[in-house]
Amino acid sequence: MPQALKRSEGCWAWVVLLASVVTQGLTLGFPTCIGIFFTELQREFQASNSETSWFPSILTAMLHAGGPLCSVLVGRFGCRATMLLGGVLASLGMVAASFCRTLGQLYLTAGFITGLGMCFSFQSSITALGLYFTRWRVLANALASAGVSLGITLWPLLSRYLLEELGWRGTFLIFGGVLLHCCVCGAVVRPVPASVTLEAREGLPSPSKRPSRGCPAACGRAIRRHLAFDVLRDNVGYRVYTLGVVWMIMGFPLPHIFLVPYAVRHGMDEHKAALLISVIGFSNIFLRPMAGLVAGRREFAGHRKYLFSLAALLNGLTNLVCVVSADFWVLVGYCLVYSVSMSGIGALLFQVLMDIVPMDRFSSALGLFTVLESISILISPPLAGLLLDATNDFSYVFYMSSFFLISAALFMGGSFCVLGKKERQGPRAEAEGAVPAAAPEQRLAVEDTGSPEKRLCVEIMYVTSV
């Protein structure tokens, strides 16, 4: 812990920030370019829309589901080693994918292995920012998230160019080399005793001092630390938010995957179709920091969950534009409006979680949150592909996306309104009930101040009333 504080916010911290920007651009921005290869892969493997959709869904699901495992590796080996491992896995997965002869091999290499490697790299980079920055941590995270927008902007353009010049196999081979830059980013993260730092923050004893209670107890502690099932059981707000986001994610990633094939199907030039995704990424470079600044203002502190629901509602309504027209300029306008709601969702997704869950349980609540989220990411694209195979009409894919987003927004907004009303009524009811009870408790305490049981009773009354 002293070393982490000693190194924090020095000159090298800004180098680590730059490495995090690049890492997030390479990893989180990558799945948006998969739509460029959708038709080509479908033709190569003679596969249906549903079968081809499993590739981006596995990749993106692993990008989120590997969070708890990444936390274990960071705690054991540190951020640098985990980022290096992630870069190697992501690169090997793409290189191996360029030699695949079946879709099943592609699922394993470019889907599972590359997705897991990307997860290790980007989540370790975020953890490193938390270790290197204290005073400017919020600013550092906001600047690092700009890397995602840069990745969304550049990956589709690079993909379209390389696909025409080298084909999808040559492009994947080049991508393997590009993703090795995650190792370069990991190399500049100087070792910080992450395990000691994290345990000190969570108030846990060091592993050598913890009592050994056997394998079941150790497994229980590990699950509680990385997957907050107890918070899901006891915290109604967390339960509502998690259920709403899991339902929302069933529709949220679909435009990134199917927008380019939809535009190409309607006769649009492939370069223009790829440019649509870049428009979304370029807009987010400016819109996401603005959304973060607005959401971070003090007057919005108690309303972030409603702003998030509003952003999800706008996102769902925006997707209906694609059903109306496939004209290039109409879709450019759609991408610009879509970027506004997407930036709001991106800026508020984890901030709302921080508002709902106590910070001492945030890490484990986030672990469970991302695992459940990844299940929706895994199911959603193949389900949309199955719908597309059955109807041969892309309009139903965007209807499906709008349905999940709008229904999730209405569910979260309505539920939070009801919970907020109950919270406002609760203190009044407790205050009314506490007035007649206060006198007897005070009288008991005065009558016998030497009784530990009566002192304990007064103390419990005080804690529960707050």
Salt bridges, closest charged atoms under 4 A:
GLU40 OE1 - ARG43 NH1 3.03
GLU44 OE2 - ARG169 NH2 3.17
GLU164 OE2 - ARG160 NE 3.81
GLU164 OE2 - HIS271 NE2 2.70
GLU199 OE2 - ARG210 NH2 2.84
GLU202 OE1 - ARG225 NE 3.52
ASP230 OD2 - ARG224 NE 3.77
ASP230 OD2 - ARG361 NH1 2.63
ASP234 OD1 - ARG233 NE 2.97
GLU270 OE1 - ARG160 NH2 2.77
GLU299 OE2 - ARG297 NE 2.71
ASP355 OD2 - ARG304 NH1 2.98
GLU447 OE2 - ARG443 NH1 2.85
